[in-house]
Amino acid sequence: MKRIGLIGVGLMGHGIATNIVKHGYALTLLDHPGNQPLDALVAAGATSTPDPVVLAGSVDVLILCVTGSPQVEDVLYRSGVLAALKPGTVVIDCSTAIPSSTLKIAEAVGRAGGRFLDAPMTRTPKEAAQGRLNLIVGGDRALFDECRPLLASFAENIVFAGPASSGHRLKLLHNFVSLGFSAVLAEAAACANRAGVDPSVLVNVLASGGGEGVVLGRLRPFIESADSSGFRFSMSNALKDMTYYVAMTGEVGAANEAAKAVQQVYEHAVAEGGPQAPVPELIALLAGHAVQAN
């Protein structure tokens, strides 16, 4: 069994770590103040170290599950991890990142003697804990095939997307659709609230028509009873992902007027509701304070 290292034991990373250990892999975690509690993971057999250089030099596969491109670049370039990689070490980046940065990172890992996959996730911390994430993987096909058993230990649906950065490109496309629909649905629900429309009738009409889908399922509890627990995705993460998507459209010369409008909605949401507010609370923000387009 390969020795696995994981940097980033947050809401998603904790679930990934839990399932890697459950499948019998030797797992070492980077001890960091931003982690979720490690007690259960250590009790299950994982070890930890506060030194990213020691971690990088002791594993066969290093998984990164951090916030975005700046954090990935910090880990690899500024903490000494890149220089500490052993020849042949596989770096798997499960973050959401800007594809142009991913390409540079893949090249840097290759120059350091390592191998690279970008494998961003979809779904929520609930599915992460269950080992049922979706992964969209970019990189060398043979390396993907080699790593698939490890990926399958924490993911249910695994798609090979193409060369390095393809995973991150598809993740941004996915999140634009998901977060765009969330913004549209939140605005509709806010309007319904102000217009006196029964929320249960609203969701039933949407569910039997053009509004049916995963996003409605996630926002429905908030629309009906102000319960945001089923969609634990922060406004700041939504804004980050939309900012990355708009950056990607600029790099490839794609249309982005709708994307810029959605980005602006989340900018106002972060300013008015706070960066850690969950996305469902966008409904309440829009019902109380109309977001004005510039």
C-alpha positions as CSV (number, residue, x, y, z in Angstrom):
1,M,0.0,0.0,0.0
2,K,1.3,3.5,-0.9
3,R,2.0,5.9,1.9
4,I,-0.3,8.9,1.7
5,G,0.1,12.5,2.9
6,L,-2.8,15.0,3.2
7,I,-2.5,18.7,3.6
8,G,-5.8,20.4,4.4
9,V,-8.0,18.6,6.8
10,G,-11.0,20.9,6.6
11,L,-14.7,20.0,6.1
12,M,-13.9,18.1,2.9
13,G,-10.4,17.0,3.7
14,H,-11.6,15.4,7.0
15,G,-14.0,13.1,5.1
16,I,-11.3,12.3,2.5
17,A,-8.9,11.4,5.3
18,T,-11.5,9.3,7.1
19,N,-12.1,7.1,4.1
20,I,-8.4,6.8,3.1
21,V,-7.7,5.4,6.6
22,K,-10.7,3.2,6.5
23,H,-9.4,1.5,3.3
24,G,-6.1,0.6,5.0
25,Y,-3.7,3.2,3.7
26,A,-0.9,4.6,5.9
27,L,-1.9,8.3,6.2
28,T,0.1,11.2,7.6
29,L,-1.7,14.6,8.1
30,L,-0.2,18.1,8.3
31,D,-1.1,19.4,11.7
32,H,-2.4,22.9,11.1
33,P,-4.7,25.4,13.0
34,G,-7.2,25.4,10.1
35,N,-7.8,21.6,10.5
36,Q,-10.9,20.0,11.8
37,P,-10.2,18.0,15.0
38,L,-7.8,15.1,14.3
39,D,-8.6,12.9,17.3
40,A,-10.8,10.4,15.5
41,L,-8.4,10.2,12.6
42,V,-5.4,9.5,14.9
43,A,-7.5,7.0,16.8
44,A,-8.2,5.2,13.5
45,G,-4.5,5.0,12.7
46,A,-3.5,8.2,11.0
47,T,-0.4,10.1,12.1
48,S,0.4,13.8,12.0
49,T,3.3,16.2,11.7
50,P,3.6,20.0,12.0
51,D,6.4,20.0,9.3
52,P,5.2,20.1,5.7
53,V,8.8,19.3,4.5
54,V,8.9,16.1,6.7
55,L,5.5,15.2,5.4
56,A,6.3,15.7,1.7
57,G,9.6,13.7,2.0
58,S,7.9,10.7,3.7
59,V,5.0,9.8,1.4
60,D,4.4,8.3,-2.1
61,V,1.3,10.4,-2.8
62,L,0.6,13.9,-1.4
63,I,-3.0,15.1,-1.5
64,L,-3.7,18.8,-1.3
65,C,-7.2,19.8,-0.1
66,V,-6.8,23.6,0.5
67,T,-8.9,26.6,-0.5
68,G,-7.6,27.6,-3.8
69,S,-4.6,28.6,-6.0
70,P,-2.9,31.0,-3.6
71,Q,-2.9,28.3,-0.9
72,V,-1.7,25.6,-3.3
73,E,1.1,27.8,-4.4
74,D,2.0,28.6,-0.8
75,V,2.2,24.9,0.1
76,L,4.3,23.9,-2.9
77,Y,6.5,27.0,-3.5
78,R,6.9,28.7,-0.1
79,S,6.8,25.9,2.5
80,G,9.5,23.8,1.0
81,V,7.2,20.9,-0.1
82,L,8.2,21.0,-3.8
83,A,11.9,20.6,-3.0
84,A,11.2,17.8,-0.5
85,L,9.4,15.5,-2.9
86,K,11.0,12.2,-3.5
87,P,11.4,11.1,-7.2
88,G,8.2,9.8,-8.5
89,T,6.0,11.2,-5.7
90,V,2.4,11.9,-6.9
91,V,0.9,15.3,-6.1
92,I,-3.0,15.3,-6.3
93,D,-4.6,18.7,-6.0
94,C,-8.2,18.4,-4.9
95,S,-8.7,22.1,-4.5
96,T,-10.6,24.4,-6.8
97,A,-8.0,26.4,-8.7
98,I,-7.3,28.7,-11.6
99,P,-6.3,26.4,-14.5
100,S,-3.4,28.6,-15.7
101,S,-1.9,28.3,-12.2
102,T,-2.5,24.5,-12.3
103,L,-0.5,24.2,-15.5
104,K,2.4,26.0,-14.0
105,I,2.2,23.8,-10.9
106,A,2.1,20.6,-12.9
107,E,5.2,21.7,-14.8
108,A,7.0,22.6,-11.5
109,V,6.1,19.3,-9.9
110,G,7.5,17.5,-13.0
111,R,10.7,19.5,-12.9
112,A,11.1,18.5,-9.2
113,G,10.8,14.8,-10.2
114,G,7.2,14.3,-9.2
115,R,4.0,13.5,-11.0
116,F,0.8,15.6,-10.9
117,L,-3.0,15.2,-11.1
118,D,-5.6,17.9,-10.5
119,A,-8.7,16.2,-9.0
120,P,-11.2,18.8,-7.8
121,M,-14.3,17.6,-6.0
122,T,-18.0,18.2,-6.2
123,R,-20.7,17.4,-3.6
124,T,-20.6,18.4,0.1
125,P,-19.0,17.5,3.4
126,K,-21.7,14.9,3.9
127,E,-20.7,13.0,0.9
128,A,-17.0,13.5,1.7
129,A,-17.6,11.7,5.1
130,Q,-19.5,8.9,3.3
131,G,-16.7,8.4,0.7
132,R,-19.1,9.5,-2.1
133,L,-17.4,12.5,-3.6
134,N,-17.3,13.2,-7.3
135,L,-13.8,13.8,-8.7
136,I,-12.9,15.4,-12.0
137,V,-9.3,14.4,-12.8
138,G,-6.8,16.0,-15.1
139,G,-3.3,14.7,-15.9
140,D,-1.6,11.7,-17.5
141,R,-4.0,8.9,-18.3
142,A,-1.6,6.2,-17.1
143,L,-1.1,8.0,-13.8
144,F,-4.8,8.4,-13.4
145,D,-5.2,4.6,-13.8
146,E,-2.5,4.0,-11.3
147,C,-4.1,6.3,-8.7
148,R,-7.7,5.3,-9.3
149,P,-7.8,2.7,-6.4
150,L,-6.8,5.4,-4.0
151,L,-9.2,7.9,-5.5
152,A,-12.0,5.3,-5.3
153,S,-11.4,5.0,-1.5
154,F,-13.1,8.4,-1.0
155,A,-15.0,9.1,-4.3
156,E,-18.1,7.5,-5.8
157,N,-17.9,9.0,-9.3
158,I,-14.5,9.6,-10.9
159,V,-14.2,11.2,-14.4
160,F,-11.0,11.5,-16.4
161,A,-11.1,14.9,-17.9
162,G,-8.0,15.1,-20.0
163,P,-4.5,16.7,-19.6
164,A,-3.4,18.6,-16.6
165,S,-5.7,21.5,-15.6
166,S,-8.7,19.8,-17.4
167,G,-10.1,18.8,-14.0
168,H,-10.0,22.4,-12.7
169,R,-11.5,23.8,-15.9
170,L,-14.4,21.4,-15.7
171,K,-14.8,22.1,-11.9
172,L,-15.2,25.8,-12.6
173,L,-17.7,25.1,-15.4
174,H,-19.6,22.9,-13.0
175,N,-19.5,25.5,-10.2
176,F,-20.6,28.3,-12.5
177,V,-23.7,26.3,-13.4
178,S,-24.4,25.3,-9.8
179,L,-23.7,28.7,-8.2
180,G,-25.4,30.5,-11.0
181,F,-28.6,28.4,-10.5
182,S,-28.3,29.0,-6.7
183,A,-28.2,32.8,-7.3
184,V,-31.2,32.6,-9.7
185,L,-33.2,30.4,-7.3
186,A,-32.3,32.5,-4.3
187,E,-33.4,35.7,-6.1
188,A,-36.7,34.0,-7.2
189,A,-37.3,32.8,-3.6
190,A,-36.6,36.2,-2.2
191,C,-39.0,37.8,-4.7
192,A,-41.6,35.1,-3.8
193,N,-41.2,36.0,-0.1
194,R,-41.8,39.7,-0.7
195,A,-44.7,39.0,-3.0
196,G,-46.4,36.8,-0.4
197,V,-46.1,33.5,-2.3
198,D,-46.4,30.4,-0.2
199,P,-42.8,28.9,-0.1
200,S,-44.1,25.3,-0.2
201,V,-46.2,26.0,-3.2
202,L,-43.2,27.7,-4.9
203,V,-40.9,24.7,-4.4
204,N,-43.6,22.3,-5.5
205,V,-44.2,24.2,-8.7
206,L,-40.4,24.4,-9.4
207,A,-39.9,20.7,-8.5
208,S,-42.6,19.6,-11.0
209,G,-41.2,21.9,-13.7
210,G,-38.1,23.6,-14.9
211,G,-36.6,24.2,-11.5
212,E,-36.2,20.6,-10.5
213,G,-32.6,19.5,-9.7
214,V,-29.8,19.2,-7.1
215,V,-29.7,22.9,-6.3
216,L,-33.4,23.1,-5.5
217,G,-33.0,20.1,-3.2
218,R,-30.2,21.9,-1.4
219,L,-32.0,25.2,-1.1
220,R,-35.5,23.8,-0.4
221,P,-35.0,23.4,3.4
222,F,-34.1,27.1,3.7
223,I,-36.9,28.3,1.4
224,E,-39.4,26.3,3.5
225,S,-38.1,26.5,7.0
226,A,-34.9,28.7,7.0
227,D,-32.7,25.6,7.5
228,S,-29.3,26.0,5.9
229,S,-27.6,22.9,7.4
230,G,-27.9,20.8,4.2
231,F,-25.8,23.2,2.1
232,R,-22.6,24.1,4.0
233,F,-20.9,26.1,1.4
234,S,-19.8,29.6,2.3
235,M,-20.4,32.8,0.5
236,S,-16.6,33.4,0.4
237,N,-16.0,30.1,-1.3
238,A,-18.8,30.8,-3.8
239,L,-17.3,34.2,-4.6
240,K,-13.8,32.6,-5.0
241,D,-15.1,30.1,-7.4
242,M,-17.0,32.6,-9.5
243,T,-13.9,34.9,-9.5
244,Y,-11.8,32.0,-10.8
245,Y,-14.4,31.2,-13.4
246,V,-14.5,34.8,-14.7
247,A,-10.7,34.7,-14.8
248,M,-10.8,31.6,-16.8
249,T,-13.3,33.1,-19.3
250,G,-10.9,36.0,-19.7
251,E,-8.0,33.8,-20.4
252,V,-9.8,31.8,-23.1
253,G,-11.8,34.7,-24.5
254,A,-15.2,33.3,-23.6
255,A,-18.5,35.2,-23.0
256,N,-19.0,36.0,-19.3
257,E,-21.7,38.6,-18.8
258,A,-23.9,36.2,-16.9
259,A,-20.9,35.0,-14.9
260,K,-20.0,38.6,-13.9
261,A,-23.6,39.2,-12.7
262,V,-23.5,36.1,-10.6
263,Q,-20.0,37.1,-9.2
264,Q,-21.5,40.4,-8.2
265,V,-24.3,38.8,-6.4
266,Y,-21.8,36.9,-4.2
267,E,-19.6,40.0,-3.7
268,H,-22.6,41.8,-2.2
269,A,-23.5,38.7,-0.2
270,V,-20.1,38.5,1.4
271,A,-20.2,42.2,2.1
272,E,-23.6,42.2,3.7
273,G,-23.9,38.7,5.2
274,G,-20.2,37.9,6.0
275,P,-17.8,35.6,4.3
276,Q,-18.8,32.5,6.3
277,A,-22.5,32.7,5.8
278,P,-23.8,29.6,4.0
279,V,-25.1,30.0,0.4
280,P,-28.8,29.4,1.4
281,E,-28.8,32.6,3.5
282,L,-28.5,34.4,0.2
283,I,-32.3,34.1,0.0
284,A,-32.7,36.0,3.3
285,L,-30.2,38.7,2.2
286,L,-31.9,39.2,-1.1
287,A,-35.4,39.3,0.5
288,G,-34.2,42.1,2.9
289,H,-31.7,44.0,0.8
290,A,-32.0,44.0,-3.0
291,V,-28.6,43.6,-4.6
292,Q,-28.1,46.5,-7.0
293,A,-26.2,45.8,-10.3
294,N,-23.5,48.3,-11.1
